[in-house]
Amino acid sequence: MSERLIIIGSGPAGWAASIYAARANLEPLCIEGAQTQENYVQGTLPLGQLALTTEVENYPGFPAGDLKGFLKTALDENDLAMIPSVEGMHTVTGPQLMHLMRRQATNFGTRVITDDVVSIDLSQRPFKMKTLGGTSHEAECVIVATGARANYLGIDSEHAYKNKGVSACAVCDGALPRFRNKPVVVIGGGDSAMEESLYLTKFASKVYIIHRRDAFRASKIMAERALANSKIEVKWNTTIDEVLGADDEGVKGVRLRSTVDHDKTEELEASGYFAAIGHTPNTDFLNGQVELTDKHYIRWVKPFRTNTSVEGVFAAGDVADDYYRQAITAAGSGCMAALDAERWLGMQGVH
C-alpha cells in the first residue's frame, strides 16, 4: 500500500514536519535513520546533529531550569534510558530536546521506522524507495529532511572529545561556560572559519585560527575582518596533530604540526576546538534526481516554499540550508514542508 507521505530524516526538521503532518491527519511515516557504526562515526544517527550536542541554550521555550520532573511526565522509560542524565538546573540538552520532539510526533500518530533509505526512484508516482534493512516503501509525497553532517579532520583525538570541547558550530556552542574567557582554536581558512572566529571573540579570551596554508581562501573582506581583530591570532602553515585533554575535563589544548617543517610542533592551551571546514549535505541517496546547488544542497525552486525540482518532493532543514543551519530554522522549514505537502496532496485529490 502506498503511503500518502513519507518523511526521510529525524532532526528538528523531520520531527516538525511529522508533527504538522500528523495533526493534518496525513498519517505520515518517518524513516528516521539507522543505528549503524557508520552513522555513528559520521554523525548521521537518528535524531540528527542536535542529539550529538550537550546543552541547547538558544532554542525558544526552554530556559534554564530543573527539567527532571517534566521529562519524566513527557517521556517513557525507554526514552529516558537513552538520554544521558543531567542533574539540577540546566538548559535542555540536545538529546532531551530531540526525544521530546520525537515523542510529540508519535503522540499525534506518526509512525517511525529506524532504518536508512539507501535508494529512491522519483521518476514516477508513487515514489519507490528501499531501506538498508531491505524493506520497500511507496509514497505519493516525500519530505527530505536528512540534514548535513559537519566535516572534521578525522583524527582519533578529535572524535574522542566531541561534545567535550570539540564542536562544529560556534553559534550553537560558543556562549557555553566552558569557552567563556578562555582561548579556543578554529580550524579552517574559508569564510565559515572567519565567521566562526569573529563570533567566538565575543566570548573567548583569544581565538587561534589554524590554517594549513600561508593565505586564506576566504573572501578578502572576511579575511581582513578576522586579521584586524585583536583577539584573533593566525597560526599559518600548521595543522592539528592531536587534540589534548582529559576524560573528565574535555579539551585542554592542541598540538600543532608545521606543514612546512614536519618535525616542528607546538602546543597551545585551549578549552575549545571548532572545526570550520564545511558541511556535507546527506543527499547521496537521491542519486542526482533532485536539483542541487553548487554546494550539493537541495535547491528550493520556489521562493519562500520548500518545493524541490521534483513535483511532490519537498525538502526541509539543513539538507536545503547552507546558511543558517540552526535547530530553530530547521524546525521552521519542517513546518513549512508539511504544510506545502498537505496542500500539494490536496491539489492531487489525495486526502
Contacts in CASP RR format, 6 or more apart in sequence:
PFRMAT RR
TARGET T0000
AUTHOR 0000-0000-0000
METHOD contacts of the structure
MODEL  1
MSERLIIIGSGPAGWAASIYAARANLEPLCIEGAQTQENYVQGTLPLGQL
ALTTEVENYPGFPAGDLKGFLKTALDENDLAMIPSVEGMHTVTGPQLMHL
MRRQATNFGTRVITDDVVSIDLSQRPFKMKTLGGTSHEAECVIVATGARA
NYLGIDSEHAYKNKGVSACAVCDGALPRFRNKPVVVIGGGDSAMEESLYL
TKFASKVYIIHRRDAFRASKIMAERALANSKIEVKWNTTIDEVLGADDEG
VKGVRLRSTVDHDKTEELEASGYFAAIGHTPNTDFLNGQVELTDKHYIRW
VKPFRTNTSVEGVFAAGDVADDYYRQAITAAGSGCMAALDAERWLGMQGV
H
1 138 0 8 1.000
2 126 0 8 1.000
2 138 0 8 1.000
2 139 0 8 1.000
2 140 0 8 1.000
3 27 0 8 1.000
3 28 0 8 1.000
3 29 0 8 1.000
3 126 0 8 1.000
3 137 0 8 1.000
3 138 0 8 1.000
3 139 0 8 1.000
3 140 0 8 1.000
4 26 0 8 1.000
4 27 0 8 1.000
4 28 0 8 1.000
4 139 0 8 1.000
4 140 0 8 1.000
4 141 0 8 1.000
4 345 0 8 1.000
4 350 0 8 1.000
5 21 0 8 1.000
5 26 0 8 1.000
5 27 0 8 1.000
5 28 0 8 1.000
5 29 0 8 1.000
5 139 0 8 1.000
5 140 0 8 1.000
5 141 0 8 1.000
5 142 0 8 1.000
5 143 0 8 1.000
5 341 0 8 1.000
5 345 0 8 1.000
6 28 0 8 1.000
6 29 0 8 1.000
6 30 0 8 1.000
6 31 0 8 1.000
6 127 0 8 1.000
6 129 0 8 1.000
6 137 0 8 1.000
6 139 0 8 1.000
6 141 0 8 1.000
6 142 0 8 1.000
6 143 0 8 1.000
7 14 0 8 1.000
7 17 0 8 1.000
7 18 0 8 1.000
7 21 0 8 1.000
7 28 0 8 1.000
7 29 0 8 1.000
7 30 0 8 1.000
7 31 0 8 1.000
7 110 0 8 1.000
7 142 0 8 1.000
7 143 0 8 1.000
7 145 0 8 1.000
8 30 0 8 1.000
8 31 0 8 1.000
8 117 0 8 1.000
8 129 0 8 1.000
8 142 0 8 1.000
8 143 0 8 1.000
8 144 0 8 1.000
8 145 0 8 1.000
8 146 0 8 1.000
9 30 0 8 1.000
9 31 0 8 1.000
9 32 0 8 1.000
9 33 0 8 1.000
9 48 0 8 1.000
9 144 0 8 1.000
9 145 0 8 1.000
9 146 0 8 1.000
9 147 0 8 1.000
10 30 0 8 1.000
10 32 0 8 1.000
10 33 0 8 1.000
10 46 0 8 1.000
10 47 0 8 1.000
10 48 0 8 1.000
10 98 0 8 1.000
10 102 0 8 1.000
10 112 0 8 1.000
10 145 0 8 1.000
11 47 0 8 1.000
11 48 0 8 1.000
11 49 0 8 1.000
11 50 0 8 1.000
11 51 0 8 1.000
11 98 0 8 1.000
11 101 0 8 1.000
11 145 0 8 1.000
11 147 0 8 1.000
11 330 0 8 1.000
12 50 0 8 1.000
12 98 0 8 1.000
12 101 0 8 1.000
12 317 0 8 1.000
12 327 0 8 1.000
12 328 0 8 1.000
12 330 0 8 1.000
12 331 0 8 1.000
12 332 0 8 1.000
12 334 0 8 1.000
13 145 0 8 1.000
13 147 0 8 1.000
13 316 0 8 1.000
13 317 0 8 1.000
13 318 0 8 1.000
13 319 0 8 1.000
13 330 0 8 1.000
13 331 0 8 1.000
13 332 0 8 1.000
13 333 0 8 1.000
13 334 0 8 1.000
13 337 0 8 1.000
14 30 0 8 1.000
14 143 0 8 1.000
14 145 0 8 1.000
14 316 0 8 1.000
14 317 0 8 1.000
14 334 0 8 1.000
15 30 0 8 1.000
15 98 0 8 1.000
15 101 0 8 1.000
15 102 0 8 1.000
15 104 0 8 1.000
15 105 0 8 1.000
15 331 0 8 1.000
16 101 0 8 1.000
16 316 0 8 1.000
16 330 0 8 1.000
16 331 0 8 1.000
16 332 0 8 1.000
16 333 0 8 1.000
16 334 0 8 1.000
16 335 0 8 1.000
16 338 0 8 1.000
17 28 0 8 1.000
17 143 0 8 1.000
17 145 0 8 1.000
17 316 0 8 1.000
17 334 0 8 1.000
17 335 0 8 1.000
17 337 0 8 1.000
17 338 0 8 1.000
17 341 0 8 1.000
18 28 0 8 1.000
18 30 0 8 1.000
18 105 0 8 1.000
18 108 0 8 1.000
18 110 0 8 1.000
18 338 0 8 1.000
19 101 0 8 1.000
19 104 0 8 1.000
19 105 0 8 1.000
19 108 0 8 1.000
19 110 0 8 1.000
19 338 0 8 1.000
20 334 0 8 1.000
20 335 0 8 1.000
20 338 0 8 1.000
20 339 0 8 1.000
20 342 0 8 1.000
21 28 0 8 1.000
21 110 0 8 1.000
21 143 0 8 1.000
21 338 0 8 1.000
21 341 0 8 1.000
21 342 0 8 1.000
22 28 0 8 1.000
22 105 0 8 1.000
22 108 0 8 1.000
22 109 0 8 1.000
22 110 0 8 1.000
23 108 0 8 1.000
24 338 0 8 1.000
24 342 0 8 1.000
26 338 0 8 1.000
26 341 0 8 1.000
26 342 0 8 1.000
26 345 0 8 1.000
27 109 0 8 1.000
27 111 0 8 1.000
28 110 0 8 1.000
28 111 0 8 1.000
29 110 0 8 1.000
29 111 0 8 1.000
29 112 0 8 1.000
29 113 0 8 1.000
29 137 0 8 1.000
29 139 0 8 1.000
30 105 0 8 1.000
30 110 0 8 1.000
30 111 0 8 1.000
30 112 0 8 1.000
30 113 0 8 1.000
31 112 0 8 1.000
31 113 0 8 1.000
31 115 0 8 1.000
31 116 0 8 1.000
31 117 0 8 1.000
31 129 0 8 1.000
31 131 0 8 1.000
31 137 0 8 1.000
32 46 0 8 1.000
32 47 0 8 1.000
32 102 0 8 1.000
32 112 0 8 1.000
32 113 0 8 1.000
32 114 0 8 1.000
32 115 0 8 1.000
33 39 0 8 1.000
33 44 0 8 1.000
33 45 0 8 1.000
33 46 0 8 1.000
33 114 0 8 1.000
33 115 0 8 1.000
33 116 0 8 1.000
33 117 0 8 1.000
34 46 0 8 1.000
34 114 0 8 1.000
34 115 0 8 1.000
34 116 0 8 1.000
34 131 0 8 1.000
34 132 0 8 1.000
34 133 0 8 1.000
35 45 0 8 1.000
35 46 0 8 1.000
35 114 0 8 1.000
36 116 0 8 1.000
36 132 0 8 1.000
39 45 0 8 1.000
39 116 0 8 1.000
41 159 0 8 1.000
42 149 0 8 1.000
43 49 0 8 1.000
43 52 0 8 1.000
43 149 0 8 1.000
43 150 0 8 1.000
44 146 0 8 1.000
44 149 0 8 1.000
44 282 0 8 1.000
45 51 0 8 1.000
45 52 0 8 1.000
46 114 0 8 1.000
47 95 0 8 1.000
47 98 0 8 1.000
47 99 0 8 1.000
47 102 0 8 1.000
48 98 0 8 1.000
48 147 0 8 1.000
49 147 0 8 1.000
49 148 0 8 1.000
49 149 0 8 1.000
49 150 0 8 1.000
49 318 0 8 1.000
50 56 0 8 1.000
50 94 0 8 1.000
50 97 0 8 1.000
50 98 0 8 1.000
50 327 0 8 1.000
51 94 0 8 1.000
51 95 0 8 1.000
51 98 0 8 1.000
52 94 0 8 1.000
52 162 0 8 1.000
52 163 0 8 1.000
53 93 0 8 1.000
53 94 0 8 1.000
53 163 0 8 1.000
53 167 0 8 1.000
53 172 0 8 1.000
53 173 0 8 1.000
54 93 0 8 1.000
54 94 0 8 1.000
54 163 0 8 1.000
54 173 0 8 1.000
54 176 0 8 1.000
55 90 0 8 1.000
55 91 0 8 1.000
55 92 0 8 1.000
55 93 0 8 1.000
55 94 0 8 1.000
55 176 0 8 1.000
56 62 0 8 1.000
56 91 0 8 1.000
56 92 0 8 1.000
56 93 0 8 1.000
56 94 0 8 1.000
56 97 0 8 1.000
56 172 0 8 1.000
56 327 0 8 1.000
57 91 0 8 1.000
57 175 0 8 1.000
57 176 0 8 1.000
58 171 0 8 1.000
58 172 0 8 1.000
58 326 0 8 1.000
58 327 0 8 1.000
58 328 0 8 1.000
59 92 0 8 1.000
59 97 0 8 1.000
59 327 0 8 1.000
59 328 0 8 1.000
60 328 0 8 1.000
62 91 0 8 1.000
62 92 0 8 1.000
62 97 0 8 1.000
63 91 0 8 1.000
64 89 0 8 1.000
64 90 0 8 1.000
64 91 0 8 1.000
65 88 0 8 1.000
65 89 0 8 1.000
65 90 0 8 1.000
65 91 0 8 1.000
66 88 0 8 1.000
66 89 0 8 1.000
67 90 0 8 1.000
67 92 0 8 1.000
67 96 0 8 1.000
68 87 0 8 1.000
68 88 0 8 1.000
71 80 0 8 1.000
71 83 0 8 1.000
71 96 0 8 1.000
71 100 0 8 1.000
72 80 0 8 1.000
74 100 0 8 1.000
74 103 0 8 1.000
75 83 0 8 1.000
75 99 0 8 1.000
75 100 0 8 1.000
75 103 0 8 1.000
76 103 0 8 1.000
79 99 0 8 1.000
79 102 0 8 1.000
79 103 0 8 1.000
82 95 0 8 1.000
82 99 0 8 1.000
83 93 0 8 1.000
83 95 0 8 1.000
83 96 0 8 1.000
83 99 0 8 1.000
84 93 0 8 1.000
84 95 0 8 1.000
86 93 0 8 1.000
86 96 0 8 1.000
92 100 0 8 1.000
97 327 0 8 1.000
101 331 0 8 1.000
102 112 0 8 1.000
105 112 0 8 1.000
106 112 0 8 1.000
113 131 0 8 1.000
113 135 0 8 1.000
115 131 0 8 1.000
115 132 0 8 1.000
115 133 0 8 1.000
115 135 0 8 1.000
116 131 0 8 1.000
116 132 0 8 1.000
116 133 0 8 1.000
116 285 0 8 1.000
117 129 0 8 1.000
117 130 0 8 1.000
117 131 0 8 1.000
117 285 0 8 1.000
118 130 0 8 1.000
118 131 0 8 1.000
118 132 0 8 1.000
118 285 0 8 1.000
119 129 0 8 1.000
119 130 0 8 1.000
119 285 0 8 1.000
119 287 0 8 1.000
120 127 0 8 1.000
120 128 0 8 1.000
120 129 0 8 1.000
120 130 0 8 1.000
120 142 0 8 1.000
120 285 0 8 1.000
120 286 0 8 1.000
120 287 0 8 1.000
120 289 0 8 1.000
121 127 0 8 1.000
121 128 0 8 1.000
121 129 0 8 1.000
121 289 0 8 1.000
122 142 0 8 1.000
122 286 0 8 1.000
122 289 0 8 1.000
122 290 0 8 1.000
122 310 0 8 1.000
122 313 0 8 1.000
123 289 0 8 1.000
125 140 0 8 1.000
125 312 0 8 1.000
126 138 0 8 1.000
126 139 0 8 1.000
126 140 0 8 1.000
127 138 0 8 1.000
127 139 0 8 1.000
127 140 0 8 1.000
127 142 0 8 1.000
127 313 0 8 1.000
128 136 0 8 1.000
128 137 0 8 1.000
128 138 0 8 1.000
129 136 0 8 1.000
129 137 0 8 1.000
129 138 0 8 1.000
129 139 0 8 1.000
129 142 0 8 1.000
130 136 0 8 1.000
130 137 0 8 1.000
131 137 0 8 1.000
140 312 0 8 1.000
140 345 0 8 1.000
140 348 0 8 1.000
140 350 0 8 1.000
141 312 0 8 1.000
141 313 0 8 1.000
141 314 0 8 1.000
141 341 0 8 1.000
141 344 0 8 1.000
141 345 0 8 1.000
141 350 0 8 1.000
142 312 0 8 1.000
142 313 0 8 1.000
142 314 0 8 1.000
143 306 0 8 1.000
143 313 0 8 1.000
143 314 0 8 1.000
143 315 0 8 1.000
143 316 0 8 1.000
143 334 0 8 1.000
143 337 0 8 1.000
143 338 0 8 1.000
143 341 0 8 1.000
144 283 0 8 1.000
144 286 0 8 1.000
144 290 0 8 1.000
144 298 0 8 1.000
144 308 0 8 1.000
144 313 0 8 1.000
144 314 0 8 1.000
144 315 0 8 1.000
144 316 0 8 1.000
144 319 0 8 1.000
144 320 0 8 1.000
145 315 0 8 1.000
145 316 0 8 1.000
145 317 0 8 1.000
145 319 0 8 1.000
145 330 0 8 1.000
145 334 0 8 1.000
145 337 0 8 1.000
146 281 0 8 1.000
146 282 0 8 1.000
146 283 0 8 1.000
146 285 0 8 1.000
146 319 0 8 1.000
147 281 0 8 1.000
147 282 0 8 1.000
147 317 0 8 1.000
147 318 0 8 1.000
147 319 0 8 1.000
147 330 0 8 1.000
148 279 0 8 1.000
148 280 0 8 1.000
148 281 0 8 1.000
148 282 0 8 1.000
148 297 0 8 1.000
148 318 0 8 1.000
148 319 0 8 1.000
148 321 0 8 1.000
148 322 0 8 1.000
148 325 0 8 1.000
149 279 0 8 1.000
149 280 0 8 1.000
149 282 0 8 1.000
150 168 0 8 1.000
150 169 0 8 1.000
150 275 0 8 1.000
150 278 0 8 1.000
150 279 0 8 1.000
151 168 0 8 1.000
151 275 0 8 1.000
151 277 0 8 1.000
151 278 0 8 1.000
151 279 0 8 1.000
151 280 0 8 1.000
152 158 0 8 1.000
152 159 0 8 1.000
152 168 0 8 1.000
152 275 0 8 1.000
152 277 0 8 1.000
153 187 0 8 1.000
153 239 0 8 1.000
153 240 0 8 1.000
153 275 0 8 1.000
153 277 0 8 1.000
155 240 0 8 1.000
155 242 0 8 1.000
155 243 0 8 1.000
157 242 0 8 1.000
157 243 0 8 1.000
157 244 0 8 1.000
158 166 0 8 1.000
158 240 0 8 1.000
158 243 0 8 1.000
158 273 0 8 1.000
158 275 0 8 1.000
159 166 0 8 1.000
160 243 0 8 1.000
161 243 0 8 1.000
161 245 0 8 1.000
161 250 0 8 1.000
161 251 0 8 1.000
161 273 0 8 1.000
164 250 0 8 1.000
164 251 0 8 1.000
165 173 0 8 1.000
165 178 0 8 1.000
165 179 0 8 1.000
165 250 0 8 1.000
165 251 0 8 1.000
165 271 0 8 1.000
165 272 0 8 1.000
165 273 0 8 1.000
166 243 0 8 1.000
166 251 0 8 1.000
166 272 0 8 1.000
166 273 0 8 1.000
166 275 0 8 1.000
167 173 0 8 1.000
167 174 0 8 1.000
167 272 0 8 1.000
167 273 0 8 1.000
167 274 0 8 1.000
167 275 0 8 1.000
168 274 0 8 1.000
168 275 0 8 1.000
168 276 0 8 1.000
168 278 0 8 1.000
168 279 0 8 1.000
169 274 0 8 1.000
169 325 0 8 1.000
170 186 0 8 1.000
170 195 0 8 1.000
170 196 0 8 1.000
170 197 0 8 1.000
170 199 0 8 1.000
170 200 0 8 1.000
170 274 0 8 1.000
170 276 0 8 1.000
171 199 0 8 1.000
171 326 0 8 1.000
172 326 0 8 1.000
172 327 0 8 1.000
173 179 0 8 1.000
173 274 0 8 1.000
174 199 0 8 1.000
174 200 0 8 1.000
174 203 0 8 1.000
174 204 0 8 1.000
174 274 0 8 1.000
175 202 0 8 1.000
175 203 0 8 1.000
178 271 0 8 1.000
178 272 0 8 1.000
179 200 0 8 1.000
179 203 0 8 1.000
179 204 0 8 1.000
179 271 0 8 1.000
179 272 0 8 1.000
180 203 0 8 1.000
180 204 0 8 1.000
181 203 0 8 1.000
181 204 0 8 1.000
181 205 0 8 1.000
182 204 0 8 1.000
182 205 0 8 1.000
182 270 0 8 1.000
182 271 0 8 1.000
182 272 0 8 1.000
183 204 0 8 1.000
183 205 0 8 1.000
183 206 0 8 1.000
183 207 0 8 1.000
183 208 0 8 1.000
183 268 0 8 1.000
183 269 0 8 1.000
183 270 0 8 1.000
183 271 0 8 1.000
184 200 0 8 1.000
184 204 0 8 1.000
184 206 0 8 1.000
184 207 0 8 1.000
184 208 0 8 1.000
184 270 0 8 1.000
184 271 0 8 1.000
184 272 0 8 1.000
184 273 0 8 1.000
184 274 0 8 1.000
185 207 0 8 1.000
185 208 0 8 1.000
185 209 0 8 1.000
185 210 0 8 1.000
185 240 0 8 1.000
185 253 0 8 1.000
185 254 0 8 1.000
185 268 0 8 1.000
185 270 0 8 1.000
185 272 0 8 1.000
185 273 0 8 1.000
185 274 0 8 1.000
186 193 0 8 1.000
186 196 0 8 1.000
186 197 0 8 1.000
186 200 0 8 1.000
186 207 0 8 1.000
186 208 0 8 1.000
186 209 0 8 1.000
186 210 0 8 1.000
186 274 0 8 1.000
186 276 0 8 1.000
187 193 0 8 1.000
187 210 0 8 1.000
187 211 0 8 1.000
187 240 0 8 1.000
187 273 0 8 1.000
187 274 0 8 1.000
187 275 0 8 1.000
187 276 0 8 1.000
187 277 0 8 1.000
188 209 0 8 1.000
188 210 0 8 1.000
188 211 0 8 1.000
188 212 0 8 1.000
188 275 0 8 1.000
188 276 0 8 1.000
188 277 0 8 1.000
189 209 0 8 1.000
189 211 0 8 1.000
189 213 0 8 1.000
189 216 0 8 1.000
189 217 0 8 1.000
189 218 0 8 1.000
189 276 0 8 1.000
190 216 0 8 1.000
190 217 0 8 1.000
190 218 0 8 1.000
190 222 0 8 1.000
190 276 0 8 1.000
191 218 0 8 1.000
191 219 0 8 1.000
191 222 0 8 1.000
192 276 0 8 1.000
192 277 0 8 1.000
192 278 0 8 1.000
193 209 0 8 1.000
193 211 0 8 1.000
193 216 0 8 1.000
193 218 0 8 1.000
193 276 0 8 1.000
193 277 0 8 1.000
194 216 0 8 1.000
194 218 0 8 1.000
194 222 0 8 1.000
194 223 0 8 1.000
194 225 0 8 1.000
194 226 0 8 1.000
195 222 0 8 1.000
195 276 0 8 1.000
196 274 0 8 1.000
196 276 0 8 1.000
197 207 0 8 1.000
197 209 0 8 1.000
197 226 0 8 1.000
197 229 0 8 1.000
197 232 0 8 1.000
197 276 0 8 1.000
198 225 0 8 1.000
198 226 0 8 1.000
198 229 0 8 1.000
198 232 0 8 1.000
200 207 0 8 1.000
200 274 0 8 1.000
201 207 0 8 1.000
201 229 0 8 1.000
201 231 0 8 1.000
201 232 0 8 1.000
204 231 0 8 1.000
205 231 0 8 1.000
206 231 0 8 1.000
206 232 0 8 1.000
206 233 0 8 1.000
207 229 0 8 1.000
207 231 0 8 1.000
207 232 0 8 1.000
207 233 0 8 1.000
208 232 0 8 1.000
208 233 0 8 1.000
208 234 0 8 1.000
208 235 0 8 1.000
208 268 0 8 1.000
208 270 0 8 1.000
209 226 0 8 1.000
209 232 0 8 1.000
209 233 0 8 1.000
209 234 0 8 1.000
209 235 0 8 1.000
210 235 0 8 1.000
210 238 0 8 1.000
210 239 0 8 1.000
210 240 0 8 1.000
210 254 0 8 1.000
210 256 0 8 1.000
211 234 0 8 1.000
211 235 0 8 1.000
211 236 0 8 1.000
211 237 0 8 1.000
211 238 0 8 1.000
212 237 0 8 1.000
212 238 0 8 1.000
212 239 0 8 1.000
212 259 0 8 1.000
213 236 0 8 1.000
213 237 0 8 1.000
213 259 0 8 1.000
214 236 0 8 1.000
214 237 0 8 1.000
216 223 0 8 1.000
216 226 0 8 1.000
218 226 0 8 1.000
226 232 0 8 1.000
226 234 0 8 1.000
227 234 0 8 1.000
235 256 0 8 1.000
235 266 0 8 1.000
235 268 0 8 1.000
237 258 0 8 1.000
237 259 0 8 1.000
237 260 0 8 1.000
238 256 0 8 1.000
238 257 0 8 1.000
238 258 0 8 1.000
238 259 0 8 1.000
238 266 0 8 1.000
239 256 0 8 1.000
239 257 0 8 1.000
239 259 0 8 1.000
240 254 0 8 1.000
240 255 0 8 1.000
240 256 0 8 1.000
240 257 0 8 1.000
240 273 0 8 1.000
241 254 0 8 1.000
241 255 0 8 1.000
241 256 0 8 1.000
241 257 0 8 1.000
241 265 0 8 1.000
242 254 0 8 1.000
242 255 0 8 1.000
243 251 0 8 1.000
243 253 0 8 1.000
243 254 0 8 1.000
243 273 0 8 1.000
244 251 0 8 1.000
244 252 0 8 1.000
244 253 0 8 1.000
244 254 0 8 1.000
244 255 0 8 1.000
244 267 0 8 1.000
245 251 0 8 1.000
245 252 0 8 1.000
245 253 0 8 1.000
246 252 0 8 1.000
251 270 0 8 1.000
251 271 0 8 1.000
251 272 0 8 1.000
251 273 0 8 1.000
252 269 0 8 1.000
252 270 0 8 1.000
252 271 0 8 1.000
253 267 0 8 1.000
253 268 0 8 1.000
253 269 0 8 1.000
253 270 0 8 1.000
253 271 0 8 1.000
253 272 0 8 1.000
253 273 0 8 1.000
254 267 0 8 1.000
254 268 0 8 1.000
254 270 0 8 1.000
254 273 0 8 1.000
255 265 0 8 1.000
255 266 0 8 1.000
255 267 0 8 1.000
256 265 0 8 1.000
256 266 0 8 1.000
256 267 0 8 1.000
256 268 0 8 1.000
257 264 0 8 1.000
257 265 0 8 1.000
258 264 0 8 1.000
258 265 0 8 1.000
279 318 0 8 1.000
279 322 0 8 1.000
279 325 0 8 1.000
280 296 0 8 1.000
281 292 0 8 1.000
281 295 0 8 1.000
281 296 0 8 1.000
281 297 0 8 1.000
281 298 0 8 1.000
281 318 0 8 1.000
281 319 0 8 1.000
281 320 0 8 1.000
281 322 0 8 1.000
282 319 0 8 1.000
283 290 0 8 1.000
283 292 0 8 1.000
283 296 0 8 1.000
283 297 0 8 1.000
283 298 0 8 1.000
283 319 0 8 1.000
286 298 0 8 1.000
289 310 0 8 1.000
290 298 0 8 1.000
290 299 0 8 1.000
290 308 0 8 1.000
290 309 0 8 1.000
290 310 0 8 1.000
290 313 0 8 1.000
290 315 0 8 1.000
291 298 0 8 1.000
291 299 0 8 1.000
291 301 0 8 1.000
291 308 0 8 1.000
291 309 0 8 1.000
292 298 0 8 1.000
292 299 0 8 1.000
293 299 0 8 1.000
293 322 0 8 1.000
295 322 0 8 1.000
297 319 0 8 1.000
297 320 0 8 1.000
297 321 0 8 1.000
297 322 0 8 1.000
298 308 0 8 1.000
298 315 0 8 1.000
298 319 0 8 1.000
298 320 0 8 1.000
299 308 0 8 1.000
299 309 0 8 1.000
299 320 0 8 1.000
300 306 0 8 1.000
300 307 0 8 1.000
300 308 0 8 1.000
300 315 0 8 1.000
300 320 0 8 1.000
301 307 0 8 1.000
301 308 0 8 1.000
301 309 0 8 1.000
305 336 0 8 1.000
305 340 0 8 1.000
306 314 0 8 1.000
306 315 0 8 1.000
306 316 0 8 1.000
306 320 0 8 1.000
306 333 0 8 1.000
306 334 0 8 1.000
306 336 0 8 1.000
306 337 0 8 1.000
306 340 0 8 1.000
307 314 0 8 1.000
307 340 0 8 1.000
308 314 0 8 1.000
308 315 0 8 1.000
311 344 0 8 1.000
312 341 0 8 1.000
312 344 0 8 1.000
314 337 0 8 1.000
314 340 0 8 1.000
314 341 0 8 1.000
314 344 0 8 1.000
315 337 0 8 1.000
316 330 0 8 1.000
316 332 0 8 1.000
316 333 0 8 1.000
316 334 0 8 1.000
316 336 0 8 1.000
316 337 0 8 1.000
317 329 0 8 1.000
317 330 0 8 1.000
317 333 0 8 1.000
317 334 0 8 1.000
318 325 0 8 1.000
318 330 0 8 1.000
320 333 0 8 1.000
321 329 0 8 1.000
321 330 0 8 1.000
321 333 0 8 1.000
345 351 0 8 1.000
END
